[in-house]
Structure formats: structure tokens, C-alpha cells
Amino acid sequence: MAGGKETTRQRMINIMYLVLLAMLALNVSDTVLDAFKNINDSLDTSKNNVNTSINQLFSAFENSKLKEEPARAQPIYDKALKARAAADELDSYIEKIKKQFTTEGDGINPETGDLVNRDNQDIAQHIMINQKEGEKLKAKINATREKLIALLDPADRANVSFSLEAKDPVKKRKGNWQETYFGEGTPLTAAMTVLTKLQADTKNAEAEVIKKLFGNMDKAQVNLDQFAAVAVAPTSYVIQGQPYTAEVFLTASDSRSTPDITVNGNKLSVRDGKGTYTGATGSVGEFTWVGTIRVRQTDGQIKEYKTQPQKYQVAKPSANVSSVKMNVIYAGIPNPFAVSAAGFPLESVKASISSGSMSGRNGNYMVSVSGGQVGSEVTINVSANNGGKTINLGSQKFRVKAIPAPIAKVGGRIGGDISSVQLKSETEIEADLDDFPFDVSFKILRYKITVIKPRSEAVTIQGSGGNFTGAVRSAMNAITPGSKVFFDDIVSQGPDGRQKILPSVSFNVNK
């Protein structure tokens, strides 16, 4: 482009050359664009999984509660339908914008599965900012959030934690919400990923509201539908010559409610509206107990009722089986149990389990069951040897539960802001189970780490095991301030042999 008089053709060529240089300067690397496409696909899969879960919730409610208790279930079901409608309306609105992006981006490239003009940085800004589609979307997101929250009871609204909300950033220099996500310099595929995330947020919010709504069916309500004749005697132990007295009366209960029932402060399990209390019989003597029932009335108020003090006399040998740590058995780990029987020496008492293994002696046992028994019940039977004869002292059932899923952590943290020095010093990703009464070890089988450094291509590496070695270690050592580090597709395995996918961990390297 030297000086001198130029022809019209030469001027045109020069202009095209300048345009090409400008396009090259604005070009975004394919690696970054591929990363956005992968995130978009992951979010889309997550959205579909949540939608499947929502459909299962509706199906289960329709086939059980709605048929069994239509009077109570129908109002709750109607609210759930409103939640679904509100979420679907927002989802469809976002889908229309995505179709507009696809059209303006010249459709889908069959080789990449992504938009043909995925690196275009003008389309999203034109539609969302210039045409003010982003402003409309922001208003619709916040309106949908309010609609969903309004469907919940006041007590449930305070515990809403879903992320469906369009708020302007605190730092004004970044502009408003729509400019932050769709403003100048945003590649079309990145804007498409933001829309997919909003759809996933919508489905997660819908799921949380529906779970809370359907959960109200399990809250206690007074609906008397079960009657029984009951006889209550002040004591079952009578001294010779004293009268034996008892009160006989009719009781009524709600078989479908789950009131809070305690005896001497200890909560009872409730079935068909009734709690069953099993008194301690580990020693001989007279025992007194008082039952307390807390039930939610039809007007929403909770009322408390107390029984008269009840007494019982322990005079015969009986078995007492109790878990050392809790009233369930966890699969895959040893569960300590104490077994005793009043009137019998510990060495004569034997305990066995219907399914699984039970080892120990002299009142101290370890119970182990496999992961395949999760959700079932096992029975512990107690017997004693008395004068060469085996006496059956009774049995008790226990529920088999799975060990809860752990949380992935790096350096004891689940994400957030971190310094590059601290992150580089970490040597592993681990699975941690907080607030669990047993010491349980989980191992990390595999994970992916993605490092996005400023003005650099995103690097994704597959890690095996929990330690940061090889390529993962190299990527960690290369982290600089301003980088973003993501750990996802984290798979752990517990002692019960079950594999679980853990939530992602993400860090912002701030210095």
C-alpha cells in the first residue's frame, strides 16, 4: 500500500486487506471455542437429566398421593403445574433466542457440531444489546423467579437457594447484566453457552420448587381416619392384694400424617400416623416415660400434646439391641453394636443377622452388609444359653442405607478465589464426607482439569487417581494470576464399591 495514485480496484484490495487484518486481530482460538462448546453440551445434558427427574417426580406423585389423597394432593399438584408452566415458558423464550443465534450464525457446522460462525463477536451483541433482547430476557428471568418463589409457603421461601436470577454486577465498570454476558467481544458460541446455562438454571429452580411443594404432603395434618379401642393400665406390675385398674377408651389418628412424636425427648419413627416406643429393658425395675406429640393443624399451627406419665415394670429377662452410633446400618463399613440381655451374663448372649455378617462377643459386635442391600431391612436376632437350652430373646429390624456422597475438595476447599502459590502447592484432589459419624475413606478414580490462563488457550487434561502428577502437575505449575481452573467429571468410589460423580470445583486465581 505504497503512496501515489491508486486505481479503484487497488483501493478496494487495500480496504479488504485491512478488514482481513482486523478480523485476524479479533480471532478467538478454536481451543477456547471448543471449550465453550463442551461446556454447552455438558449443561444441555444436565438440563435434560433434571427434566427427567422432574417428570419422575410428577409421575410418582400422580400415581400415589394424587390417587390416595386427592383432596390434600390436588392443590399442591396444581401449584406444581404452575411451576412447570412458568419454567417451560422461560425455557421456550430462551430457545427462540438460541434459534435466532443459529439462524444469524449460518446454522450448524456438521463437522464441529457448533455454529458455523461461532467466533463471530457481533451477532450476540446486535441481538441482545442493540435490539434490547437481553433487557427483555433479564426481566423475564427475574419475573419467573418471583413466580416460582410465590408458589411456596412463606417458611419455604426463606430457604430458596436456586441460581435463577439476573442481577447487575456489583462492579459498575462491567456494565449491566446483559452487557456482562452478551456485550462487546462475546463470541457467538459463548453467548449460546450462556443461554444453555440459563435453561439449566431454570430447570434446577423448577425442580427445587416442585420438590418443596410435593414435600408438603409429608407434613403432618390432622385428618382423623383411623380409630381403635385402647386399654391403658397405670402399671402392669401388681402387688398381691392390690386392685388392677385400667382405662378403656376410643382413640383416633391420621394414618397419612407424620407427626413429630418423642418419648422423654427421643424422637420415634412414625408409621400410619403412629409412633412406636420401645422402652429400655436392660435392667430390672420400674420405669416412667412421657410421650409428646407435635402435629400441624389444618390452619398451619403446630400444637403439642403430652401423655400422662406412663410406668412399666421390668421383671423378666429381655433383649436390648442398640446401635452404638445410630439407628441404621450403613453398607460397606463396619457398624459397631452393643447387645445385652437383663438377667443373663454377657458371655451367654449371642447375636446374629439375617443378611450380612456379624462378628464379636461379650456384648460388642461389628455388623457389615454389602452395597447390594441398600434400601432393604435386616433383622438382628438375640438369644441366650440358659441351663444348656437356647432361649430366643427377640429381634429388631434395621434399615440399610448407602453412605452419603462426599464433596470434592482441593486443599480442603470447594472452590472460590485462591492465590497461584497456594493452588500450586496442592498435591491432590480428595473426596471428603463432612458431618458423618463414621470415619469413611473415599478414593478419587478420575477427573478432568481445565486451566484457562489470560490470553491463552484452555487446556483440559484427564487425571487418573487423586494425585496431581504428570501432565496435571505440569499444568498446575504453569498457573498464573488471572487464570481459571476447573475440576469436573470427578468420579469417586466409597468402601461400598459404589461410584459417584461429584460436583465440580472451580477456582479463580487472584494473585
C-alpha positions in Angstrom: 0.0 0.0 0.0 2.6 2.5 -1.2 1.9 6.2 -1.8 0.8 7.5 -5.2 -2.3 7.5 -7.2 -4.3 4.2 -6.8 -6.8 2.7 -9.1 -10.3 1.9 -7.8 -9.5 -1.8 -7.9 -6.3 -1.3 -5.8 -8.2 0.8 -3.2 -10.7 -2.0 -2.9 -8.0 -4.6 -2.4 -6.4 -2.4 0.2 -9.6 -2.0 2.1 -10.3 -5.7 2.0 -6.7 -6.3 3.3 -7.3 -4.0 6.3 -10.6 -5.7 7.0 -8.9 -9.1 7.0 -6.2 -7.8 9.4 -8.9 -6.6 11.7 -10.7 -9.9 11.6 -7.5 -11.8 12.4 -6.9 -9.5 15.4 -10.3 -10.3 16.7 -10.0 -14.0 16.0 -10.7 -16.3 19.0 -8.7 -19.6 19.2 -10.5 -22.8 18.3 -9.5 -24.3 21.6 -11.4 -21.7 23.6 -14.4 -22.1 21.3 -14.3 -25.8 21.6 -14.2 -25.4 25.4 -17.4 -23.3 25.2 -19.0 -26.0 23.0 -18.1 -28.7 25.5 -19.5 -26.7 28.4 -22.6 -26.1 26.4 -23.1 -29.8 25.7 -22.5 -30.6 29.4 -25.1 -28.0 30.5 -27.6 -29.3 28.0 -27.1 -32.9 29.3 -27.5 -31.7 32.9 -30.7 -29.8 31.9 -32.2 -32.9 30.3 -31.3 -35.0 33.3 -33.1 -32.6 35.7 -36.1 -32.5 33.3 -36.2 -36.3 33.5 -36.1 -36.1 37.3 -38.9 -33.6 37.3 -41.1 -35.9 35.1 -40.4 -38.8 37.5 -41.5 -36.6 40.5 -44.8 -35.8 38.7 -45.3 -39.4 37.8 -44.7 -40.7 41.3 -47.0 -38.0 42.8 -49.8 -38.7 40.3 -49.6 -42.5 40.9 -49.6 -42.3 44.7 -50.5 -39.1 46.6 -52.9 -37.8 43.9 -54.8 -41.1 43.9 -54.7 -41.8 47.6 -55.4 -38.3 49.0 -56.9 -36.2 46.2 -58.4 -33.6 48.5 -55.0 -32.7 50.0 -52.9 -33.5 46.9 -54.8 -31.6 44.2 -54.0 -28.0 45.5 -50.3 -29.0 45.8 -50.4 -30.6 42.3 -52.0 -27.5 40.8 -49.1 -25.3 42.2 -46.6 -27.8 40.8 -48.2 -27.5 37.4 -48.0 -23.7 37.6 -44.3 -24.0 38.4 -43.8 -26.3 35.4 -45.7 -23.8 33.2 -43.6 -20.8 34.3 -40.3 -22.7 33.8 -41.4 -24.0 30.4 -42.4 -20.5 29.3 -39.0 -19.1 30.1 -37.2 -22.1 28.6 -39.2 -21.7 25.4 -38.4 -18.0 25.3 -34.7 -18.7 25.6 -34.9 -21.4 23.0 -36.3 -18.8 20.5 -33.3 -16.6 21.1 -31.0 -19.7 20.5 -32.7 -20.4 17.2 -32.2 -16.7 16.2 -28.5 -17.1 17.1 -28.4 -20.2 15.0 -30.0 -18.5 12.0 -27.8 -15.4 12.2 -24.7 -17.7 12.7 -25.5 -19.6 9.4 -26.6 -22.8 11.0 -24.7 -25.7 12.4 -21.3 -26.9 11.1 -21.7 -30.8 10.7 -18.0 -31.3 11.4 -17.8 -29.4 14.7 -21.5 -29.7 15.8 -21.2 -26.0 16.6 -22.4 -22.8 14.9 -20.8 -22.1 11.5 -19.9 -18.6 12.6 -19.3 -19.5 16.2 -16.4 -17.0 16.6 -18.5 -14.0 15.4 -18.4 -11.3 18.0 -21.1 -9.0 16.6 -24.2 -11.2 16.3 -24.9 -11.7 20.1 -24.2 -8.0 20.8 -26.5 -6.9 18.0 -29.4 -9.1 19.1 -29.1 -8.9 22.9 -27.8 -5.3 23.3 -28.7 -3.3 20.2 -32.1 -4.9 19.8 -32.6 -5.0 23.6 -33.4 -8.7 23.6 -31.1 -9.1 26.6 -33.1 -6.5 28.6 -36.3 -8.4 27.9 -34.6 -11.7 28.9 -33.4 -10.2 32.1 -36.9 -9.1 33.1 -38.4 -12.4 32.2 -35.8 -14.3 34.2 -36.5 -12.2 37.3 -40.2 -12.4 36.8 -40.1 -16.2 36.5 -38.0 -16.4 39.7 -40.7 -14.4 41.6 -43.4 -16.6 40.2 -41.7 -19.8 41.4 -41.0 -18.4 44.8 -44.6 -17.1 45.2 -45.8 -20.7 44.8 -44.0 -21.8 48.0 -45.2 -21.5 51.6 -43.7 -18.5 53.5 -41.5 -20.8 55.6 -40.1 -22.5 52.4 -39.4 -19.2 50.6 -36.6 -18.3 53.1 -34.7 -21.4 52.2 -34.8 -20.9 48.4 -31.2 -21.3 47.0 -31.5 -21.7 43.2 -29.4 -19.5 41.0 -32.1 -18.4 38.5 -31.6 -14.6 38.8 -30.4 -11.9 36.5 -28.6 -9.3 38.6 -26.4 -6.4 37.5 -22.7 -6.9 38.6 -21.6 -5.1 41.8 -18.7 -3.5 39.9 -20.4 -1.0 37.6 -17.4 -0.7 35.3 -18.5 -4.0 33.8 -21.9 -2.6 32.8 -25.3 -4.2 33.4 -26.2 -7.9 33.3 -26.9 -8.1 29.6 -23.7 -6.3 28.7 -21.7 -8.6 31.0 -22.8 -11.8 29.3 -23.6 -10.6 25.7 -21.7 -7.4 25.3 -18.8 -6.4 23.0 -16.3 -9.1 22.2 -18.6 -12.1 23.1 -18.2 -14.9 20.6 -21.5 -16.3 19.4 -20.8 -19.8 20.8 -20.1 -18.3 24.2 -23.4 -16.4 24.2 -25.1 -19.7 23.2 -23.5 -21.4 26.2 -24.8 -18.6 28.5 -28.3 -19.3 27.2 -28.0 -23.0 27.8 -26.8 -22.3 31.4 -29.9 -20.1 31.9 -32.1 -23.0 30.7 -30.3 -25.4 33.1 -30.8 -22.8 35.9 -34.5 -22.7 35.0 -34.9 -26.4 35.3 -33.0 -26.6 38.6 -35.2 -23.9 40.0 -38.3 -25.7 38.8 -37.0 -28.9 40.4 -36.4 -27.3 43.7 -39.8 -25.7 43.9 -41.6 -28.9 42.9 -39.7 -30.9 45.5 -40.6 -28.5 48.2 -44.3 -28.5 47.0 -44.6 -32.2 46.9 -42.7 -32.5 50.2 -45.6 -30.7 51.9 -47.7 -33.8 51.5 -45.5 -35.4 54.1 -46.0 -32.7 56.7 -48.4 -33.5 59.5 -52.0 -32.6 59.1 -54.9 -33.6 61.3 -57.2 -35.8 59.3 -58.7 -38.4 61.6 -59.4 -41.5 59.6 -58.3 -44.4 61.9 -60.0 -45.4 65.1 -59.0 -48.0 67.7 -60.1 -49.2 71.1 -57.3 -48.9 73.7 -56.8 -50.1 77.2 -54.2 -48.4 79.4 -53.2 -49.6 82.8 -51.2 -47.5 85.2 -48.8 -50.4 85.7 -48.5 -54.0 84.6 -46.9 -55.0 87.8 -49.4 -55.6 90.7 -48.6 -56.4 94.3 -50.7 -59.2 95.8 -53.9 -57.8 97.3 -53.9 -54.5 95.3 -56.6 -53.9 92.6 -55.7 -54.0 89.0 -57.2 -51.0 87.1 -57.2 -49.9 83.5 -58.8 -47.2 81.3 -60.6 -48.3 78.2 -61.4 -45.7 75.5 -61.5 -45.0 71.8 -58.6 -43.2 70.0 -58.5 -41.6 66.6 -55.4 -40.9 64.4 -54.4 -39.8 60.9 -52.9 -42.8 59.1 -51.4 -40.5 56.4 -49.7 -37.9 58.7 -46.2 -37.9 60.0 -46.4 -36.0 63.3 -43.4 -35.4 65.4 -43.5 -37.9 68.3 -41.0 -38.1 71.1 -40.7 -40.0 74.3 -38.6 -38.4 77.0 -37.0 -36.2 74.3 -36.1 -39.1 72.0 -37.8 -39.0 68.5 -39.8 -42.0 67.4 -40.2 -43.3 63.9 -43.8 -42.8 62.7 -45.9 -45.1 60.5 -49.6 -44.8 59.7 -49.7 -41.7 62.0 -48.5 -43.7 65.0 -45.2 -43.8 66.7 -43.9 -47.0 68.4 -42.0 -46.6 71.6 -39.7 -49.5 72.8 -38.7 -48.9 76.4 -35.3 -49.9 77.7 -35.3 -53.3 79.4 -31.6 -53.7 80.1 -32.2 -53.7 83.9 -34.8 -54.8 86.3 -37.0 -52.1 88.0 -39.9 -49.6 87.4 -39.6 -47.1 84.6 -41.6 -44.0 83.8 -42.0 -42.2 80.4 -44.0 -39.4 78.9 -44.9 -39.1 75.2 -45.1 -35.8 73.4 -46.8 -35.3 70.1 -46.4 -32.2 67.9 -48.8 -32.0 65.0 -49.6 -29.4 62.3 -53.3 -28.5 62.3 -55.2 -27.7 59.2 -54.7 -24.0 59.8 -51.0 -24.5 59.7 -50.4 -24.0 63.5 -48.4 -26.6 65.4 -50.0 -27.9 68.6 -48.3 -30.0 71.3 -50.0 -32.8 73.3 -48.4 -34.8 76.2 -49.5 -38.1 77.5 -49.9 -38.8 81.2 -46.8 -40.3 82.8 -46.7 -44.0 81.9 -45.0 -46.7 84.0 -43.8 -50.2 83.3 -42.1 -52.8 85.4 -39.2 -54.9 84.1 -39.2 -58.2 85.9 -38.3 -60.8 83.2 -35.1 -61.2 81.1 -35.4 -59.4 77.8 -33.1 -58.4 75.0 -31.9 -54.9 74.3 -30.2 -54.2 70.9 -28.9 -50.7 70.2 -26.5 -49.3 67.6 -23.5 -47.6 69.1 -23.7 -44.6 66.7 -27.1 -44.5 65.1 -30.3 -46.5 64.4 -29.4 -47.6 60.9 -26.8 -49.8 59.3 -24.5 -48.3 56.6 -23.4 -50.6 53.7 -19.8 -51.2 53.1 -18.4 -50.3 56.5 -18.3 -52.0 59.9 -21.2 -50.8 62.2 -20.5 -51.2 65.9 -23.4 -52.7 68.0 -23.8 -53.4 71.7 -26.1 -56.3 72.6 -27.1 -57.3 76.1 -29.9 -59.1 77.9 -31.0 -58.4 81.5 -30.6 -61.5 83.7 -28.1 -63.2 81.5 -24.3 -62.9 81.6 -22.8 -61.3 78.5 -20.8 -64.4 77.6 -24.1 -66.4 77.2 -25.8 -63.9 74.9 -25.5 -64.5 71.2 -26.5 -62.2 68.3 -26.9 -63.0 64.5 -28.0 -61.1 61.5 -30.5 -62.2 58.8 -28.3 -60.9 55.9 -24.7 -59.8 56.0 -22.2 -60.6 58.7 -22.0 -60.0 62.5 -18.8 -60.7 64.5 -17.9 -60.2 68.1 -18.6 -61.4 71.6 -19.4 -60.4 75.2 -21.9 -57.8 74.1 -19.7 -56.0 71.5 -20.3 -56.7 67.8 -19.5 -55.4 64.3 -22.2 -55.6 61.7 -21.3 -55.5 57.9 -23.6 -55.5 54.9 -22.9 -55.2 51.2 -23.8 -52.3 48.9 -26.3 -54.5 47.2 -28.5 -54.5 50.3 -29.1 -50.7 50.3 -32.8 -49.9 50.8 -33.6 -53.2 52.4 -34.1 -54.3 56.0 -32.0 -56.7 58.0 -33.0 -58.4 61.3 -30.7 -58.9 64.3 -31.8 -61.9 66.4 -30.7 -62.3 70.0 -30.6 -65.5 72.0 -29.1 -66.7 75.2 -28.0 -70.0 76.7 -29.8 -70.9 79.9 -29.0 -74.2 81.5 -28.0 -75.8 78.3 -31.0 -74.6 76.4 -31.2 -71.8 73.8 -33.8 -69.1 74.6 -34.9 -66.7 71.9 -34.9 -63.2 73.4 -36.3 -61.4 70.4 -35.2 -59.5 67.3 -35.1 -56.0 65.9 -35.1 -54.7 62.3 -32.6 -52.1 61.0 -32.7 -50.2 57.7 -29.7 -50.5 55.4 -28.6 -47.1 54.0 -25.9 -46.1 51.5 -23.0 -43.9 52.6 -23.8 -40.3 51.6 -21.9 -38.8 48.6 -18.8 -36.9 49.6 -17.7 -33.5 48.4 -14.7 -32.9 46.2 -12.1 -30.6 47.7 -8.6 -29.3 46.7 -6.6 -28.2 49.7 -9.7 -28.5 51.9 -11.6 -26.0 49.7 -14.6 -26.5 47.3 -13.6 -23.6 45.1 -13.6 -19.8 45.0 -10.7 -17.3 45.0 -7.2 -18.6 45.6 -3.6 -17.5 45.1 -1.5 -19.1 42.5 1.1 -20.0 45.1 -1.4 -21.8 47.3 -3.0 -23.7 44.4 0.4 -24.8 43.0 1.3 -26.2 46.4 -1.7 -28.6 46.5 -0.9 -32.2 45.6 -4.2 -33.9 45.2 -8.0 -33.7 44.8 -9.8 -35.6 47.5 -13.3 -36.6 48.4 -14.4 -35.5 51.9 -17.6 -36.5 53.8 -18.5 -33.8 56.3 -20.5 -34.3 59.5 -20.7 -38.1 59.2 -20.4 -40.2 62.4 -18.1 -42.8 60.8 -14.5 -42.4 59.5 -15.0 -43.3 55.8 -12.3 -43.1 53.2 -13.2 -42.4 49.6 -10.8 -42.6 46.7 -10.8 -40.5 43.5 -10.8 -42.7 40.4 -10.6 -40.0 37.7 -11.3 -36.3 36.9 -10.7 -33.6 34.4 -8.8 -30.4 35.0 -9.2 -27.4 32.7 -6.9 -24.4 33.0 -7.7 -21.2 31.2 -4.9 -18.6 31.5 -5.3 -15.0 30.4 -4.9 -14.6 26.7 -4.1 -18.3 26.4 -5.9 -21.3 25.1 -7.8 -23.5 27.5 -6.0 -26.7 28.4 -8.0 -29.8 29.5 -6.3 -32.8 30.9 -7.7 -36.2 32.1 -6.4 -37.1 35.6 -6.2 -40.6 37.0 -6.4 -41.2 40.7 -6.4 -38.3 43.1 -2.7 -37.1 43.0 -1.6 -34.3 40.7 1.2 -35.9 38.7 2.5 -35.9 35.1 0.7 -33.6 32.7 -1.7 -32.4 35.5 1.2 -31.4 37.7 2.8 -29.5 34.8 -0.5 -27.7 34.1 -0.8 -26.8 37.8 2.8 -25.4 37.9 2.0 -23.2 34.9 -0.9 -21.4 36.5 -0.6 -17.6 36.7 -2.7 -14.9 38.3 -5.9 -14.3 36.5 -6.3 -17.9 35.5 -9.4 -20.0 36.0 -9.1 -23.7 37.0 -11.9 -26.2 36.8 -12.1 -29.7 38.1 -15.1 -31.6 36.7 -16.2 -35.2 35.8 -14.9 -36.1 39.2 -15.6 -39.8 40.0 -15.1 -41.2 43.5 -15.6 -44.7 45.0 -16.6 -45.5 48.6 -16.0 -48.6 50.7 -19.3 -50.0 49.5 -17.9 -50.1 45.9 -20.4 -47.6 44.5 -19.1 -45.0 42.2 -20.4 -41.4 42.4 -19.9 -38.3 40.2 -19.1 -35.4 42.5 -19.9 -31.7 41.9 -17.3 -29.6 40.0 -14.7 -27.5 41.8 -13.6 -24.2 40.3 -11.0 -21.6 41.3 -10.3 -18.0 40.3 -6.6 -17.4 40.7 -6.5 -13.8 42.0 -2.8 -13.2 42.6 
